[in-house]
Amino acid sequence: MDYPYMMSNNKISQIFDKIVSAAKPAKFTVSFLKQLGFTSSNDFAFIPLLKKLGFLTGDGTPLPSYDSLRDTTVSKRVIANQIKELYSQLFAINLEIHKAPEDEIKGAISRVTGKEEKDVQRMYLTFKALCLYADFKAETSKIKAKEVEENTKSDEVPLKKEFKSNEFHYNIQIHLPATTDISVYNAIFKSLKENLLVD
C-alpha cells in the first residue's frame, strides 16, 4: 500500500485555492499547473495526488467531483470526504486520525504501508497538509444533523400509529357445560351465530 506525497506540501492549500478561480481544464496537466503559477517540478506531484483523491482520471481528465473543488461552500468538506476514502485504512485504526499526535499517525502509516521511516515522514506531511486544509468539522456536523433528523422521524412514527384507529375489540369467553350430549353444544353454537356473530 502506497500513499501519495509531495515534497512541497506548503503548496497544497495554495493550489486548491487557485483551482477555485480557474476555469476547469479539459485535462489537468503540468502545463495547466504552470498556468496557475506553480512551475517547480516539486509542484507537479500535486497531479497524482488529485488522481489518488478521486478528482481526476488516470489521464488527468476532471471527474464530476472536481467541480466541487470550485465551489467554496462545499469544497473543503468534499476534500475531507475524499481524504477519508483514500486513507480509509488509517481511519479504520482511528476514526479521528486527522486529530491524532504525529507519532500515532506515523505509526499507523508505517503499519499500513510497511515503508521505511523516510517515506513515512513524507506521507505524513502530505496527509497532515491535506487534513489542515479540509473541513472535517463541517462533515461531522452534517452527519450529526442527519442523525438528529432521522431520530426525530423515528420518534414520530409510534405516535402516529398510536392514534391510528378508533376500533373497539371484545373478547367473549364461553364456559361450556360438561356433557356427552353433542346436541347441547350444537344448540349453543347455533345461538351464538344467530345472536352475536357478525358475518
N, CA and C atoms as a LAMMPS dump frame, in Angstrom:
ITEM: TIMESTEP
0
ITEM: NUMBER OF ATOMS
597
ITEM: BOX BOUNDS ff ff ff
-5.0000000000000000e+02 5.0000000000000000e+02
-5.0000000000000000e+02 5.0000000000000000e+02
-5.0000000000000000e+02 5.0000000000000000e+02
ITEM: ATOMS id mol type element x y z
1 1 1 N 0.853 -1.197 0
2 1 2 C 0 0 0
3 1 3 C 0.885 1.242 0
4 2 1 N 0.638 2.141 -0.946
5 2 2 C 1.384 3.401 -1.025
6 2 3 C 0.432 4.582 -0.904
7 3 1 N 0.856 5.587 -0.159
8 3 2 C 0.121 6.846 -0.106
9 3 3 C 0.922 7.89 -0.874
10 4 1 N 0.236 8.788 -1.587
11 4 2 C 0.953 9.822 -2.351
12 4 3 C 1.587 10.849 -1.416
13 5 1 N 2.615 11.507 -1.921
14 5 2 C 3.201 12.586 -1.13
15 5 3 C 3.804 13.635 -2.045
16 6 1 N 3.922 14.848 -1.53
17 6 2 C 4.566 15.956 -2.226
18 6 3 C 5.759 16.41 -1.404
19 7 1 N 6.772 16.881 -2.096
20 7 2 C 7.921 17.444 -1.391
21 7 3 C 7.611 18.87 -0.932
22 8 1 N 6.738 19.558 -1.684
23 8 2 C 6.377 20.947 -1.342
24 8 3 C 4.945 20.969 -0.824
25 9 1 N 4.766 20.446 0.382
26 9 2 C 3.415 20.339 0.951
27 9 3 C 2.775 21.686 1.255
28 10 1 N 3.597 22.72 1.384
29 10 2 C 3.056 24.053 1.645
30 10 3 C 2.288 24.594 0.448
31 11 1 N 2.451 23.937 -0.708
32 11 2 C 1.764 24.391 -1.921
33 11 3 C 0.355 23.793 -2.044
34 12 1 N 0.052 22.771 -1.254
35 12 2 C -1.239 22.072 -1.41
36 12 3 C -2.417 23.022 -1.266
37 13 1 N -2.44 23.787 -0.187
38 13 2 C -3.552 24.719 0.044
39 13 3 C -3.571 25.816 -1.018
40 14 1 N -2.39 26.25 -1.458
41 14 2 C -2.31 27.312 -2.467
42 14 3 C -2.894 26.853 -3.802
43 15 1 N -2.581 25.613 -4.186
44 15 2 C -3.094 25.113 -5.469
45 15 3 C -4.605 24.913 -5.399
46 16 1 N -5.084 24.354 -4.282
47 16 2 C -6.533 24.198 -4.122
48 16 3 C -7.234 25.555 -4.229
49 17 1 N -6.653 26.578 -3.634
50 17 2 C -7.248 27.919 -3.685
51 17 3 C -7.262 28.467 -5.113
52 18 1 N -6.229 28.167 -5.87
53 18 2 C -6.158 28.629 -7.263
54 18 3 C -7.201 27.933 -8.137
55 19 1 N -7.467 26.674 -7.842
56 19 2 C -8.442 25.908 -8.628
57 19 3 C -9.818 26.567 -8.576
58 20 1 N -10.131 27.185 -7.451
59 20 2 C -11.44 27.829 -7.267
60 20 3 C -11.7 28.885 -8.334
61 21 1 N -10.696 29.682 -8.623
62 21 2 C -10.894 30.806 -9.542
63 21 3 C -10.537 30.474 -10.992
64 22 1 N -9.953 29.309 -11.222
65 22 2 C -9.537 28.944 -12.579
66 22 3 C -10.644 28.173 -13.298
67 23 1 N -10.675 28.318 -14.615
68 23 2 C -11.628 27.552 -15.42
69 23 3 C -11.236 26.072 -15.38
70 24 1 N -12.239 25.203 -15.448
71 24 2 C -11.951 23.765 -15.431
72 24 3 C -11.258 23.374 -16.727
73 25 1 N -10.107 22.737 -16.629
74 25 2 C -9.38 22.344 -17.838
75 25 3 C -9.961 21.062 -18.44
76 26 1 N -9.704 20.85 -19.721
77 26 2 C -10.096 19.591 -20.352
78 26 3 C -9.306 18.449 -19.711
79 27 1 N -8.025 18.751 -19.417
80 27 2 C -7.177 17.83 -18.684
81 27 3 C -6.272 18.633 -17.744
82 28 1 N -6.116 18.088 -16.535
83 28 2 C -5.279 18.753 -15.539
84 28 3 C -3.848 18.252 -15.748
85 29 1 N -3.063 19.055 -16.462
86 29 2 C -1.71 18.661 -16.842
87 29 3 C -0.668 19.55 -16.173
88 30 1 N 0.61 19.208 -16.413
89 30 2 C 1.712 20.039 -15.919
90 30 3 C 1.604 21.438 -16.517
91 31 1 N 1.205 21.493 -17.767
92 31 2 C 1.055 22.785 -18.441
93 31 3 C -0.002 23.646 -17.748
94 32 1 N -1.126 23.013 -17.379
95 32 2 C -2.182 23.754 -16.693
96 32 3 C -1.704 24.21 -15.312
97 33 1 N -0.966 23.355 -14.618
98 33 2 C -0.437 23.717 -13.302
99 33 3 C 0.502 24.909 -13.406
100 34 1 N 1.277 24.954 -14.484
101 34 2 C 2.18 26.096 -14.704
102 34 3 C 1.381 27.365 -14.955
103 35 1 N 0.253 27.226 -15.665
104 35 2 C -0.608 28.387 -15.912
105 35 3 C -1.142 28.953 -14.599
106 36 1 N -1.335 28.065 -13.61
107 36 2 C -1.81 28.514 -12.299
108 36 3 C -0.706 29.192 -11.496
109 37 1 N 0.535 29.099 -12.006
110 37 2 C 1.655 29.76 -11.344
111 37 3 C 2.561 28.839 -10.554
112 38 1 N 2.397 27.527 -10.734
113 38 2 C 3.206 26.562 -9.985
114 38 3 C 4.131 25.845 -10.967
115 39 1 N 5.359 26.338 -11.041
116 39 2 C 6.295 25.898 -12.082
117 39 3 C 7.394 24.969 -11.572
118 40 1 N 7.497 24.798 -10.276
119 40 2 C 8.536 23.924 -9.724
120 40 3 C 8.199 22.463 -10.013
121 41 1 N 9.219 21.673 -10.272
122 41 2 C 8.997 20.25 -10.533
123 41 3 C 8.402 19.549 -9.307
124 42 1 N 8.686 20.083 -8.122
125 42 2 C 8.102 19.507 -6.898
126 42 3 C 6.589 19.71 -6.852
127 43 1 N 6.11 20.768 -7.509
128 43 2 C 4.675 21.056 -7.516
129 43 3 C 3.896 20.051 -8.364
130 44 1 N 4.567 19.432 -9.331
131 44 2 C 3.883 18.553 -10.271
132 44 3 C 3.324 17.294 -9.599
133 45 1 N 3.83 16.979 -8.417
134 45 2 C 3.325 15.813 -7.682
135 45 3 C 1.886 16.026 -7.22
136 46 1 N 1.4 17.255 -7.345
137 46 2 C 0.013 17.534 -6.969
138 46 3 C -0.957 16.812 -7.904
139 47 1 N -0.541 16.576 -9.147
140 47 2 C -1.415 15.92 -10.129
141 47 3 C -1.723 14.474 -9.731
142 48 1 N -0.721 13.64 -9.461
143 48 2 C -1.051 12.285 -8.991
144 48 3 C -1.787 12.286 -7.652
145 49 1 N -1.567 13.319 -6.858
146 49 2 C -2.293 13.438 -5.587
147 49 3 C -3.781 13.638 -5.853
148 50 1 N -4.113 14.502 -6.815
149 50 2 C -5.514 14.729 -7.195
150 50 3 C -6.149 13.454 -7.754
151 51 1 N -5.345 12.688 -8.489
152 51 2 C -5.848 11.421 -9.044
153 51 3 C -6.169 10.44 -7.925
154 52 1 N -5.266 10.329 -6.962
155 52 2 C -5.461 9.411 -5.841
156 52 3 C -6.671 9.821 -4.999
157 53 1 N -6.921 11.122 -4.915
158 53 2 C -8.049 11.624 -4.13
159 53 3 C -9.379 11.487 -4.875
160 54 1 N -9.317 11.083 -6.148
161 54 2 C -10.552 10.846 -6.893
162 54 3 C -11.132 12.072 -7.569
163 55 1 N -10.261 13.053 -7.885
164 55 2 C -10.737 14.244 -8.583
165 55 3 C -10.398 14.221 -10.071
166 56 1 N -9.456 13.346 -10.462
167 56 2 C -9.042 13.227 -11.855
168 56 3 C -8.983 11.758 -12.258
169 57 1 N -9.194 11.509 -13.554
170 57 2 C -8.986 10.155 -14.074
171 57 3 C -7.488 9.938 -14.267
172 58 1 N -7.132 8.75 -14.704
173 58 2 C -5.727 8.43 -14.895
174 58 3 C -5.017 9.318 -15.896
175 59 1 N -5.76 9.817 -16.91
176 59 2 C -5.128 10.679 -17.915
177 59 3 C -5.28 12.165 -17.588
178 60 1 N -5.793 12.46 -16.388
179 60 2 C -5.881 13.858 -15.956
180 60 3 C -7.2 14.539 -16.258
181 61 1 N -8.17 13.797 -16.8
182 61 2 C -9.483 14.381 -17.084
183 61 3 C -10.242 14.607 -15.774
184 62 1 N -10.756 15.816 -15.543
185 62 2 C -11.5 16.078 -14.31
186 62 3 C -12.752 15.213 -14.186
187 63 1 N -12.945 14.627 -13.041
188 63 2 C -14.15 13.859 -12.734
189 63 3 C -15.223 14.811 -12.224
190 64 1 N -16.491 14.366 -12.138
191 64 2 C -17.552 15.244 -11.609
192 64 3 C -17.206 15.839 -10.243
193 65 1 N -16.468 15.088 -9.436
194 65 2 C -16.086 15.581 -8.105
195 65 3 C -15.186 16.809 -8.191
196 66 1 N -14.508 16.985 -9.32
197 66 2 C -13.615 18.143 -9.494
198 66 3 C -14.395 19.45 -9.421
199 67 1 N -15.63 19.42 -9.922
200 67 2 C -16.452 20.635 -9.911
201 67 3 C -16.674 21.149 -8.493
202 68 1 N -16.737 20.225 -7.539
203 68 2 C -16.96 20.637 -6.144
204 68 3 C -15.775 21.401 -5.583
205 69 1 N -14.586 21.2 -6.164
206 69 2 C -13.406 21.94 -5.714
207 69 3 C -13.531 23.424 -6.031
208 70 1 N -14.36 23.741 -7.003
209 70 2 C -14.526 25.129 -7.431
210 70 3 C -15.71 25.798 -6.742
211 71 1 N -16.364 25.054 -5.855
212 71 2 C -17.496 25.591 -5.086
213 71 3 C -17.049 25.75 -3.636
214 72 1 N -16.78 26.976 -3.23
215 72 2 C -16.205 27.213 -1.902
216 72 3 C -17.15 26.842 -0.756
217 73 1 N -18.433 26.67 -1.051
218 73 2 C -19.374 26.312 0.021
219 73 3 C -19.256 24.844 0.423
220 74 1 N -18.682 24.027 -0.473
221 74 2 C -18.599 22.597 -0.173
222 74 3 C -17.202 22.005 -0.365
223 75 1 N -16.299 22.752 -0.994
224 75 2 C -15.017 22.184 -1.421
225 75 3 C -14.227 21.526 -0.289
226 76 1 N -14.104 22.211 0.832
227 76 2 C -13.273 21.668 1.917
228 76 3 C -13.928 20.456 2.577
229 77 1 N -15.246 20.426 2.566
230 77 2 C -15.951 19.269 3.111
231 77 3 C -15.78 18.066 2.187
232 78 1 N -15.836 18.321 0.878
233 78 2 C -15.655 17.243 -0.104
234 78 3 C -14.232 16.7 -0.022
235 79 1 N -13.27 17.575 0.143
236 79 2 C -11.878 17.131 0.286
237 79 3 C -11.743 16.242 1.515
238 80 1 N -12.42 16.599 2.599
239 80 2 C -12.398 15.767 3.81
240 80 3 C -12.956 14.377 3.509
241 81 1 N -14.025 14.324 2.735
242 81 2 C -14.619 13.028 2.349
243 81 3 C -13.634 12.19 1.548
244 82 1 N -12.965 12.836 0.591
245 82 2 C -12.025 12.116 -0.27
246 82 3 C -10.792 11.656 0.517
247 83 1 N -10.395 12.434 1.499
248 83 2 C -9.284 12.03 2.369
249 83 3 C -9.661 10.76 3.117
250 84 1 N -10.89 10.722 3.617
251 84 2 C -11.353 9.532 4.343
252 84 3 C -11.379 8.307 3.445
253 85 1 N -11.691 8.519 2.161
254 85 2 C -11.707 7.408 1.212
255 85 3 C -10.287 6.91 0.934
256 86 1 N -9.404 7.846 0.602
257 86 2 C -8.034 7.483 0.249
258 86 3 C -7.291 6.848 1.422
259 87 1 N -7.482 7.428 2.604
260 87 2 C -6.779 6.95 3.795
261 87 3 C -7.713 6.131 4.698
262 88 1 N -8.583 5.374 4.071
263 88 2 C -9.593 4.628 4.837
264 88 3 C -8.975 3.675 5.863
265 89 1 N -7.825 3.103 5.542
266 89 2 C -7.182 2.178 6.479
267 89 3 C -6.665 2.895 7.723
268 90 1 N -6.251 4.133 7.556
269 90 2 C -5.816 4.925 8.719
270 90 3 C -7.022 5.273 9.592
271 91 1 N -8.13 5.64 8.945
272 91 2 C -9.334 5.993 9.7
273 91 3 C -9.982 4.76 10.319
274 92 1 N -9.658 3.578 9.789
275 92 2 C -10.138 2.344 10.413
276 92 3 C -9.41 2.093 11.728
277 93 1 N -8.168 2.556 11.802
278 93 2 C -7.387 2.435 13.034
279 93 3 C -7.871 3.437 14.071
280 94 1 N -8.168 4.65 13.606
281 94 2 C -8.645 5.716 14.491
282 94 3 C -9.572 6.613 13.679
283 95 1 N -10.844 6.67 14.067
284 95 2 C -11.827 7.453 13.315
285 95 3 C -11.465 8.929 13.24
286 96 1 N -10.648 9.401 14.171
287 96 2 C -10.208 10.8 14.165
288 96 3 C -8.693 10.863 14.052
289 97 1 N -8.16 10.065 13.147
290 97 2 C -6.712 10.005 12.951
291 97 3 C -6.148 11.357 12.538
292 98 1 N -6.976 12.175 11.879
293 98 2 C -6.512 13.501 11.449
294 98 3 C -6.219 14.418 12.626
295 99 1 N -6.755 14.075 13.805
296 99 2 C -6.519 14.88 15.011
297 99 3 C -5.439 14.27 15.904
298 100 1 N -4.985 13.091 15.546
299 100 2 C -4.056 12.344 16.404
300 100 3 C -2.667 12.988 16.426
301 101 1 N -1.871 12.686 17.46
302 101 2 C -0.494 13.184 17.524
303 101 3 C 0.346 12.641 16.374
304 102 1 N 1.418 13.333 16.079
305 102 2 C 2.284 12.953 14.962
306 102 3 C 2.761 11.505 15.056
307 103 1 N 3.224 11.096 16.214
308 103 2 C 3.751 9.734 16.371
309 103 3 C 2.696 8.674 16.084
310 104 1 N 1.455 8.946 16.514
311 104 2 C 0.375 7.984 16.277
312 104 3 C 0.059 7.86 14.791
313 105 1 N 0.016 9.001 14.095
314 105 2 C -0.276 8.984 12.658
315 105 3 C 0.846 8.271 11.9
316 106 1 N 2.08 8.595 12.244
317 106 2 C 3.216 7.947 11.577
318 106 3 C 3.205 6.438 11.836
319 107 1 N 2.879 6.06 13.053
320 107 2 C 2.824 4.642 13.389
321 107 3 C 1.777 3.912 12.55
322 108 1 N 0.629 4.566 12.365
323 108 2 C -0.445 3.974 11.564
324 108 3 C -0.027 3.86 10.094
325 109 1 N 0.603 4.915 9.581
326 109 2 C 1.07 4.888 8.19
327 109 3 C 2.105 3.785 7.993
328 110 1 N 3 3.664 8.958
329 110 2 C 4.037 2.635 8.885
330 110 3 C 3.44 1.234 8.856
331 111 1 N 2.44 0.996 9.705
332 111 2 C 1.815 -0.33 9.751
333 111 3 C 1.072 -0.643 8.456
334 112 1 N 0.383 0.364 7.906
335 112 2 C -0.416 0.148 6.701
336 112 3 C 0.46 -0.014 5.459
337 113 1 N 1.493 0.808 5.34
338 113 2 C 2.308 0.813 4.121
339 113 3 C 3.531 -0.093 4.193
340 114 1 N 4.073 -0.281 5.394
341 114 2 C 5.29 -1.068 5.526
342 114 3 C 6.518 -0.353 4.992
343 115 1 N 6.415 0.972 4.818
344 115 2 C 7.518 1.746 4.257
345 115 3 C 8.532 2.139 5.323
346 116 1 N 9.716 2.543 4.844
347 116 2 C 10.764 2.981 5.768
348 116 3 C 10.476 4.378 6.283
349 117 1 N 11.197 4.754 7.306
350 117 2 C 10.908 5.998 8.033
351 117 3 C 10.895 7.233 7.148
352 118 1 N 11.814 7.306 6.188
353 118 2 C 11.897 8.485 5.307
354 118 3 C 10.6 8.657 4.505
355 119 1 N 10.092 7.556 3.941
356 119 2 C 8.858 7.627 3.155
357 119 3 C 7.642 7.893 4.041
358 120 1 N 7.654 7.291 5.226
359 120 2 C 6.553 7.514 6.169
360 120 3 C 6.465 8.988 6.541
361 121 1 N 7.61 9.625 6.754
362 121 2 C 7.647 11.05 7.089
363 121 3 C 7.045 11.886 5.966
364 122 1 N 7.376 11.571 4.725
365 122 2 C 6.847 12.319 3.584
366 122 3 C 5.34 12.125 3.446
367 123 1 N 4.893 10.882 3.606
368 123 2 C 3.453 10.599 3.532
369 123 3 C 2.706 11.313 4.644
370 124 1 N 3.309 11.345 5.822
371 124 2 C 2.681 12.011 6.964
372 124 3 C 2.505 13.504 6.686
373 125 1 N 3.549 14.141 6.178
374 125 2 C 3.498 15.586 5.948
375 125 3 C 2.429 15.954 4.917
376 126 1 N 2.288 15.122 3.885
377 126 2 C 1.248 15.371 2.88
378 126 3 C -0.138 15.132 3.471
379 127 1 N -0.282 14.044 4.217
380 127 2 C -1.56 13.746 4.874
381 127 3 C -1.957 14.893 5.801
382 128 1 N -1 15.382 6.578
383 128 2 C -1.279 16.454 7.544
384 128 3 C -1.662 17.746 6.825
385 129 1 N -0.966 18.056 5.727
386 129 2 C -1.276 19.273 4.973
387 129 3 C -2.682 19.204 4.384
388 130 1 N -3.048 18.033 3.883
389 130 2 C -4.4 17.847 3.344
390 130 3 C -5.449 18.026 4.439
391 131 1 N -5.2 17.411 5.588
392 131 2 C -6.169 17.458 6.687
393 131 3 C -6.339 18.87 7.243
394 132 1 N -5.25 19.63 7.256
395 132 2 C -5.323 21.005 7.752
396 132 3 C -6.154 21.883 6.816
397 133 1 N -6.141 21.546 5.532
398 133 2 C -6.913 22.325 4.569
399 133 3 C -8.379 21.904 4.547
400 134 1 N -8.628 20.632 4.74
401 134 2 C -10 20.091 4.668
402 134 3 C -10.827 20.51 5.875
403 135 1 N -12.138 20.372 5.736
404 135 2 C -13.06 20.733 6.817
405 135 3 C -13.787 19.49 7.317
406 136 1 N -13.195 18.82 8.292
407 136 2 C -13.814 17.633 8.87
408 136 3 C -14.95 18.02 9.818
409 137 1 N -14.845 19.192 10.408
410 137 2 C -15.869 19.634 11.363
411 137 3 C -17.213 19.807 10.676
412 138 1 N -17.215 20.373 9.487
413 138 2 C -18.469 20.57 8.743
414 138 3 C -19.088 19.232 8.39
415 139 1 N -18.251 18.265 8.033
416 139 2 C -18.773 16.944 7.68
417 139 3 C -19.363 16.265 8.899
418 140 1 N -18.703 16.402 10.052
419 140 2 C -19.213 15.816 11.289
420 140 3 C -20.544 16.441 11.681
421 141 1 N -20.657 17.772 11.538
422 141 2 C -21.903 18.466 11.871
423 141 3 C -23.03 18 10.966
424 142 1 N -22.71 17.78 9.697
425 142 2 C -23.719 17.323 8.733
426 142 3 C -24.239 15.937 9.129
427 143 1 N -23.309 15.058 9.522
428 143 2 C -23.699 13.707 9.928
429 143 3 C -24.563 13.761 11.182
430 144 1 N -24.17 14.584 12.15
431 144 2 C -24.94 14.693 13.388
432 144 3 C -26.332 15.246 13.123
433 145 1 N -26.413 16.228 12.235
434 145 2 C -27.718 16.809 11.899
435 145 3 C -28.619 15.761 11.253
436 146 1 N -28.01 14.946 10.403
437 146 2 C -28.777 13.888 9.745
438 146 3 C -29.278 12.874 10.764
439 147 1 N -28.431 12.536 11.753
440 147 2 C -28.817 11.579 12.788
441 147 3 C -29.973 12.124 13.619
442 148 1 N -29.893 13.407 13.958
443 148 2 C -30.965 14.028 14.746
444 148 3 C -32.271 13.997 13.969
445 149 1 N -32.176 14.309 12.674
446 149 2 C -33.373 14.312 11.818
447 149 3 C -33.99 12.921 11.747
448 150 1 N -33.132 11.906 11.567
449 150 2 C -33.627 10.543 11.477
450 150 3 C -34.236 10.078 12.789
451 151 1 N -33.59 10.453 13.911
452 151 2 C -34.115 10.066 15.215
453 151 3 C -35.456 10.727 15.499
454 152 1 N -35.577 11.988 15.069
455 152 2 C -36.832 12.707 15.26
456 152 3 C -37.953 12.045 14.478
457 153 1 N -37.627 11.652 13.249
458 153 2 C -38.628 10.988 12.419
459 153 3 C -39.049 9.665 13.03
460 154 1 N -38.072 8.911 13.543
461 154 2 C -38.398 7.605 14.113
462 154 3 C -39.22 7.749 15.385
463 155 1 N -39.001 8.859 16.12
464 155 2 C -39.784 9.094 17.334
465 155 3 C -41.231 9.43 17.003
466 156 1 N -41.444 10.02 15.829
467 156 2 C -42.796 10.422 15.462
468 156 3 C -43.671 9.245 15.044
469 157 1 N -43.049 8.207 14.53
470 157 2 C -43.811 7.089 13.981
471 157 3 C -44.739 6.422 14.978
472 158 1 N -44.26 6.061 16.19
473 158 2 C -45.161 5.406 17.143
474 158 3 C -46.359 6.267 17.52
475 159 1 N -46.139 7.596 17.595
476 159 2 C -47.234 8.487 17.979
477 159 3 C -48.338 8.462 16.93
478 160 1 N -47.914 8.42 15.681
479 160 2 C -48.915 8.387 14.611
480 160 3 C -49.687 7.068 14.625
481 161 1 N -48.971 6.018 14.89
482 161 2 C -49.615 4.713 14.902
483 161 3 C -50.551 4.553 16.093
484 162 1 N -50.196 5.186 17.189
485 162 2 C -50.96 5.018 18.422
486 162 3 C -52.389 5.507 18.255
487 163 1 N -52.563 6.569 17.474
488 163 2 C -53.904 7.16 17.311
489 163 3 C -54.482 6.879 15.934
490 164 1 N -54.024 5.793 15.365
491 164 2 C -54.433 5.487 14.002
492 164 3 C -55.894 5.07 13.904
493 165 1 N -56.413 4.382 14.918
494 165 2 C -57.751 3.802 14.779
495 165 3 C -58.574 3.984 16.038
496 166 1 N -59.927 4.038 15.853
497 166 2 C -60.857 4.118 16.989
498 166 3 C -61.647 2.828 17.158
499 167 1 N -61.158 1.73 16.613
500 167 2 C -61.868 0.47 16.689
501 167 3 C -61.847 -0.084 18.109
502 168 1 N -62.926 -0.831 18.462
503 168 2 C -63.004 -1.492 19.772
504 168 3 C -63.048 -2.987 19.555
505 169 1 N -62.435 -3.702 20.436
506 169 2 C -62.407 -5.154 20.322
507 169 3 C -62.931 -5.777 21.614
508 170 1 N -63.761 -6.815 21.459
509 170 2 C -64.325 -7.507 22.62
510 170 3 C -63.835 -8.949 22.643
511 171 1 N -63.502 -9.426 23.815
512 171 2 C -63.15 -10.832 23.998
513 171 3 C -64.282 -11.516 24.76
514 172 1 N -64.885 -12.523 24.132
515 172 2 C -66.01 -13.233 24.76
516 172 3 C -65.563 -14.632 25.179
517 173 1 N -65.765 -14.951 26.437
518 173 2 C -65.421 -16.284 26.933
519 173 3 C -66.703 -17.101 27.146
520 174 1 N -66.687 -18.35 26.685
521 174 2 C -67.863 -19.227 26.816
522 174 3 C -67.471 -20.445 27.645
523 175 1 N -68.181 -20.648 28.701
524 175 2 C -67.934 -21.828 29.548
525 175 3 C -68.959 -22.908 29.186
526 176 1 N -68.481 -23.922 28.514
527 176 2 C -69.382 -24.993 28.05
528 176 3 C -69.647 -25.99 29.185
529 177 1 N -70.875 -26.434 29.253
530 177 2 C -71.216 -27.416 30.288
531 177 3 C -70.596 -28.78 29.986
532 178 1 N -70.264 -29.485 31.025
533 178 2 C -69.715 -30.839 30.841
534 178 3 C -70.847 -31.783 30.491
535 179 1 N -70.843 -32.262 29.268
536 179 2 C -71.892 -33.168 28.816
537 179 3 C -71.387 -34.011 27.663
538 180 1 N -71.977 -35.16 27.529
539 180 2 C -71.64 -36.028 26.394
540 180 3 C -72.675 -35.912 25.294
541 181 1 N -73.655 -35.039 25.511
542 181 2 C -74.738 -34.863 24.529
543 181 3 C -74.318 -33.785 23.526
544 182 1 N -73.93 -34.173 22.322
545 182 2 C -73.454 -33.244 21.302
546 182 3 C -74.501 -32.225 20.895
547 183 1 N -75.766 -32.564 21.086
548 183 2 C -76.842 -31.642 20.694
549 183 3 C -76.83 -30.38 21.552
550 184 1 N -76.33 -30.506 22.801
551 184 2 C -76.235 -29.329 23.683
552 184 3 C -75.255 -28.324 23.094
553 185 1 N -74.084 -28.816 22.644
554 185 2 C -73.081 -27.922 22.04
555 185 3 C -73.587 -27.302 20.75
556 186 1 N -74.276 -28.115 19.94
557 186 2 C -74.807 -27.601 18.678
558 186 3 C -75.796 -26.471 18.915
559 187 1 N -76.602 -26.605 19.95
560 187 2 C -77.592 -25.577 20.272
561 187 3 C -76.915 -24.292 20.718
562 188 1 N -75.835 -24.443 21.5
563 188 2 C -75.106 -23.252 21.999
564 188 3 C -74.483 -22.493 20.836
565 189 1 N -73.772 -23.195 19.949
566 189 2 C -73.084 -22.524 18.836
567 189 3 C -74.077 -21.947 17.835
568 190 1 N -75.217 -22.6 17.677
569 190 2 C -76.247 -22.063 16.794
570 190 3 C -76.779 -20.75 17.337
571 191 1 N -76.966 -20.703 18.639
572 191 2 C -77.45 -19.48 19.276
573 191 3 C -76.436 -18.349 19.156
574 192 1 N -75.146 -18.682 19.311
575 192 2 C -74.082 -17.676 19.163
576 192 3 C -74.091 -17.088 17.758
577 193 1 N -74.22 -17.944 16.8
578 193 2 C -74.193 -17.486 15.412
579 193 3 C -75.361 -16.563 15.12
580 194 1 N -76.529 -16.906 15.659
581 194 2 C -77.728 -16.128 15.372
582 194 3 C -77.764 -14.804 16.125
583 195 1 N -77.148 -14.747 17.297
584 195 2 C -77.325 -13.578 18.151
585 195 3 C -76.08 -12.692 18.336
586 196 1 N -74.885 -13.283 18.203
587 196 2 C -73.688 -12.479 18.477
588 196 3 C -72.756 -12.3 17.302
589 197 1 N -72.531 -13.351 16.573
590 197 2 C -71.546 -13.276 15.499
591 197 3 C -72.046 -12.471 14.32
592 198 1 N -71.158 -11.673 13.762
593 198 2 C -71.496 -10.839 12.602
594 198 3 C -70.686 -11.331 11.424
595 199 1 N -71.3 -11.513 10.277
596 199 2 C -70.59 -12.009 9.087
597 199 3 C -69.662 -10.918 8.541
